[in-house]
Amino acid sequence: MFVDLASAAAAPRVLFVGNSYVFVNDLPQIFSSVAGSAGHAPSEIKSATPGGATLLQHLSSPATLKLIDEGNWDIVIVQAHSQEAAASELDPVERAPTNHQGTIRS
């Protein structure tokens, strides 16, 4: 998770990038409720959460890239596919998303 604490103190803009774990469990709504209960209700929450998506798939998804390109996100929560860590040990290409933090942070 990337957090710009100076910006997040007001009403933060939050982006979730993940898959069905985020979507089915409605984590954006849970996050909003928890943050709101602490007096930090987000001004905006958006998400890209297609079922089964890996981080590498997100980095080639026009929908995800469009959300990232909106920029000015105070908080970005990135959830990898459940098998992604194991797959990256077998296939170096699966490690590629770790090289794109700058894309998300800008």
Secondary structure, DSSP 8 states (H G I E B T S, - for coil): -EE-HHHHTSS-EEEEE--HHHHHTTHHHHHHHHHHHTT---SEEEEE--TT--HHHHTT-HHHHHHHHT---SEEEE---TTHHHHHHH-GGGGGGGGGHHHHH-
